[in-house]
């Protein structure tokens, strides 16, 4: 194979690689844009999840208060009516 043929073959490979790199850069750009849009769109869901977690914590706190009051009521009734 002559030097010109080898150079032409090398140039052809480099040209193919540059086209592949351009396609890859294009695809990565699209992926980056979609990922950014997904992150922006998921803020509403994160806010809803946070609000849900806060309400669950409030319900748990109310449950502790109600169970304490229920226990105090049963203790008071047991003492008043002499249940042993």
ABEGO torsion letter per residue (X at the ends): XBAAAAAAAAAAAAAAAAAAAAAAAAAAAAAAAAAAAAAAAAAAAAAAAAAAAAAAAAAAAAAAAAAAAAAAAAAAAAAAAGBX
